[in-house]
Amino acid sequence: MTRLHQLYDQQGQSPWIDDLKRSYVRAGGLERLMALGVRGVTSNPTIMAKAIQGGSDYDEQFADLMAGGASVEDAYWDLVIADIEGALSLLRPLYDESGGTDGFVSLEVAPALAHDSAGTAAAAAALHKRIERPNLLVKIPATVEGLPAIEQTIASGRSVNVTLIFSLERYGAVIDAYLTGLERLVAAGGDPSRVASVASFFVSRVDTEVDRRLDALLAQVGATAARAAALKGQGALAQARRAYALFSERFASQRFADLAAHGARLQRPLWASTSTKNPAYPDLLYVDGLIGPHTVNTMPDATIDAFVDHGHLARTVDADPAQAATVLEELATVGVDLDDVTATLEAEGVAAFAKSFDELIERLEHKAAALGAA
């Protein structure tokens, strides 16, 4: 029994791993993590690019695909889907044992589709059709254009991990897209109990951007500077805790109760980007501070190891809602525009995933050229 097991058993929070690579699937890495208490896997274009570029594990399959006449981009998806399917198989027993609550693996649509509603919906449907596993979550970004695709995918009876949520306003829109999708599914005679979803609310990056703006205020003299200094490292947790309050309110509504009567499931908040970026802050700031029932925390390897070693097991996500509200009010008072912060982070997040994808495709093209020359 590790702290990860206790996190789930005592606090109702599911720990997932925010990483995937071939060694996890073929060399026992994921099985080791599952033994520690990990209950799911998330991936994204940056994670997959790092895995493919990180060694020779994919070279043999890539060479075979090139020899068979595949395009470089098609080969990329074949490489990634091989890992996803391997992880899905390893986690399927947990999915069955948990009644479809955990045991999920997430795969993101192509990042170039982030502002293409119809393209995203079509790509999500294609991935679900290609990988017909009940424990697959297709990741769709929570851009304005992503919202209709989320609704359509849910209405089609397919499971979704909504990613790149940075603001409370957008999180509310994501919940609405989920509920509307379920209502459309039920109206069409579909079974909502077969649909799973998580809403991935990004955390540590909020502090990175908020603290950058607070640092600019520290150059001022007087009360504003003092208040700005006191607010550093508090914005991300405060906003995530307000998101949990919104989750609790919206899923206690009559609207969701009517759907639950048909078997609909909660769309759990998933805390993403929970490794601590600022070394001056505690290494488990965004894990210990967001523990609560009906949530997921997806952590990179080092954060999982740290929690197993010295994580704190206490319900914290809603321990002091008034304090969370006060922090957000104080940030506005000193001049930090959270709407602008979250818009900046969304644009950066979309761009970062697209950059990772494009750079990987370019590297694979060079490798394909070298194989052709050989």
Buried (B, 14 or more C-beta within 10 A) or exposed (E): EBBBBEBBEEBBBBBBBBBBBBBBBEEEBBEEBBEBBBBBBBBBBBBBBBBBBEEEBBEEBBBEBBEEEBBBEEBBBBBBBBBBBBBBEBBBEBBEEBEBBBBBBBBBBBBBBBEBBEBBBBBBBEBBEEBEBBBBBBBBBBBEBBBBBBBBBBBBBBBBBBBBBBBBEBBBBBBBBBBBBBBBBBEEEBEBEBBBBBBBBBBBBBBBBBBEBBEEBEEEEEEBBBBBEEBBBBBBBBBBBBBBBBBBEBBEEEBBEBBBEBEBBBBBBBBBBBBBBEEEBBBBBBBBBBBBEBBBBBBBBEBBEBBBEEBBBEEBBBEEBEEBBEBBEBBEEBBBEBEEBBBBBBEBBBEBBBBBBBBBBEBBEEBBEEEEEE
